[in-house]
Amino acid sequence: MSDHVYKKVEITGSSSVDMEDAIKNAVNKCSSTIKNMDWFEVMDTRGHIKDGKVAHWQVTLKIGFRLD
């Protein structure tokens, strides 16, 4: 197994459905420009409340990817 060097970027995904969908939206969008993604960390979760109900989710992630 060879040694790897990683870099992390911080992004925020959003969704009106749920937290998992916000994470998937962020990872999917990030994968269009960043290659060799290996992992993510959830750093922060926020939501918007409207009429006493959760209306929107925002999830901030750190995405780790291998440098070539």
C-alpha positions in Angstrom: 0.0 0.0 0.0 1.5 3.4 -1.0 1.3 6.5 1.1 -1.2 9.2 0.2 -1.5 12.9 0.7 -5.0 14.4 1.2 -6.6 17.8 1.0 -9.9 18.9 2.5 -12.4 21.4 1.2 -15.5 22.7 3.1 -18.8 22.9 1.3 -22.5 23.3 2.3 -25.3 21.3 0.7 -28.9 22.1 1.1 -32.3 20.4 0.6 -35.9 20.8 1.4 -36.2 17.0 1.9 -33.9 16.0 4.7 -30.3 16.1 6.0 -29.2 13.0 4.0 -30.4 14.6 0.8 -28.5 17.8 1.6 -25.3 15.7 2.1 -25.9 13.8 -1.2 -26.5 17.1 -3.0 -23.2 18.5 -1.7 -21.2 15.3 -2.5 -22.7 15.0 -6.0 -22.0 18.6 -6.9 -18.5 18.4 -5.5 -17.7 15.3 -7.5 -18.2 17.2 -10.8 -15.0 19.2 -10.1 -13.0 17.3 -7.5 -11.6 13.8 -8.3 -10.3 11.1 -5.9 -12.8 12.0 -3.2 -12.5 9.4 -0.3 -14.5 10.6 2.7 -16.6 13.4 4.3 -17.2 14.8 7.7 -20.4 16.5 8.8 -19.2 19.7 10.5 -22.5 21.6 11.0 -26.2 21.2 10.5 -28.7 24.0 10.3 -32.4 24.3 9.3 -35.0 26.8 8.4 -38.3 26.7 10.2 -41.5 27.9 8.5 -45.0 27.7 10.1 -43.6 25.6 12.9 -42.1 22.9 10.6 -38.7 22.2 9.2 -38.7 23.8 5.7 -35.1 23.5 4.6 -31.8 21.8 5.7 -28.2 23.0 5.3 -25.3 20.6 6.1 -21.7 21.8 6.1 -19.2 19.1 5.1 -15.5 18.7 4.8 -14.7 16.5 1.8 -11.3 14.7 1.8 -9.6 13.8 -1.5 -6.3 12.3 -2.5 -3.8 14.5 -4.3 -2.3 13.0 -7.5 
